[in-house]
Amino acid sequence: MITEMKHAEIELPSRIDSMHRVEAMIDDIGSTLGLGEDIRNNMLVAVGEAVKNAIELGNKNDASKSVLLRVDKKDKEVVFTIKDQGAGFDFNNVADPTDPANIEKITGRGIFLMKALSDSVEFSDNGSKVAIHFTI
């Protein structure tokens, strides 16, 4: 297994068409580190949700703002950090999408998916920054 990747980052304009760059980055990381399809897919969905939230909710689709996507590998862990330029949100008070009152809502599953598909998720900077950890 190749383990040369230590750090990478890209700055994305707050446009949904920036998502292809996220996918390409995760494909490159997966290939470089020799990761299996399951963990690559988990990374793609979890990190994709975080970037999409940063674009749409954090930066309110304002293309003059950007989202910073950083990835760091240390030992047996890969950490993706996503930072938007928005005001943040109350990450301690997010509706549970599995609650029967929320089941039919078409939004509100992003954080749930991030937590379900990764090893841990940490919010900081008033919710405008999220770190998603994967053990490899």
N, C-alpha and C positions, 0 to 999 in steps of 0.2 A: 504494500500500500504506500502510495506517495503521500507524504505529510509536510510538504514544503510551504503550504499556505499559512501565513501568520496573521495578516491584516490586509483588508481591502476596504475601500469606501467609494461610494458614488453619490453625487448630488443630483436629485431628480426635480424637474419642474413639477409643480402641483397640477399635473394633467393626468387623467386616467390612462392615456396612451404611454405613459412612462412605465407602466407595469411590465412591458416586455423586457425592459432592462433589469428588473428584479428577477424575472425568470431566467434570463441569461446568466446573471451573477450566480444564482443558486445552481444552475447546471454546471457552470465552471467550477464552483466549490465542490460539488458532488463528484465531478470527474477527477479533480486534483486530489481529493482526499479518499477516493475510492469508496464513496458511500453507496449503500444499497438504495433501491428504488423506494422502499417504504420511508426511510428517513428523508430522502430528497422530497418526496411528496408532502410529508409533514412540514418540512421547512417551507416549501412552496406555498402551502395553504396558510400556515401561521404567519409567516413574514409577509405574504401577500395581503392578508387581512390587515396587518399593522400598517403597511404602507398605504393601502386603500383608505383606511381610517384617517391617516395623517393627511392625505391629499384632500379627502372629501369633508371630514369633520374638523380636523385641526386647522388646515389652511383654507378651508371653505372653497376649494377648487380655484383659488387665486393663483394663476400661473406666474405672477410676479414673486410668489413665495416658493420656497423649495423644501424638499424633504431630504434629510441626510440619512443614508443607509450605510452603516458600518458593520463589518464582520471581523471578528477576532477569533483565532484558534489558539487555545492554550491546553496543552496536554490532551485530554480526551473530551474536550468541550469546545463547541462552536457557539459563539454568542453574536446574535444580530442585534444591533442597536438602531432604532428608528427615532429620529428627532424631527418634529415639525416646528413651524414658526407661529403656531396658534397659541391661544391663551391657556390651553389645557382643559381638563375636565376632572370631576370628582370620581376618580377610579375606585374609591372605596364604596361608592354608592351606585353600582351598575345593576340594572334589572336582570334577574335570572331568566335566561331564555327557556329553561326547562319548566318554569312555573306555568301551570295551566292557563293563567291569565295572559301569558306572553307567547304561547305556542304558535298562534296564528299570525303574529307580527312578522313582517318581512325583513325587519332589521333587528339588530341587537345581539347577533350571534358571534361577532368577530372576536371579542375578548374570550368568550367561552371556548371557541375553536383554538385560539392561541394557547390557552392554558391546557386544553385537552391533548393537543398534538406536540407540545414541547415538554421539557423537564421542569422548567420554571419560567415565570414571567414577572418582571419587576417594572413598576412605573416610577418615574421621578419627574422633576421639573414641573410640578403641578399637573402631571398627566400628559405633557407634551413630548415626553421621551419614554420609550419602552425598550427594555432589554429582554430578548427571548433566548433562552438557553437550551442547547441540545447536547446531550451526551453522545459521543460517537465511539 
